[in-house]
């Protein structure tokens, strides 16, 4: 867990999973940074673990 994506999320939609040592994106909170012009979490991920759909 590198934690590069979580702090850049403007909607706090990314959280650390309690037991899996992974991160979870809350689909109800995430709006793909639509009001910002560009997704912020994807470019920060050094392992390409986040995929924008």
FENNORZI-V325516 format. One record per helix or strand of 3 or more residues. SS is the DSSP state (A for helix, B for strand). FROM is the first residue (numbers start at 1). LEN is the number of residues. If there is no record, write none. Layout:
ss=SS from=FROM len=LEN
ss=SS from=FROM len=LEN
This chain:
ss=A from=6 len=3
ss=B from=14 len=3
ss=B from=23 len=3
ss=A from=41 len=4
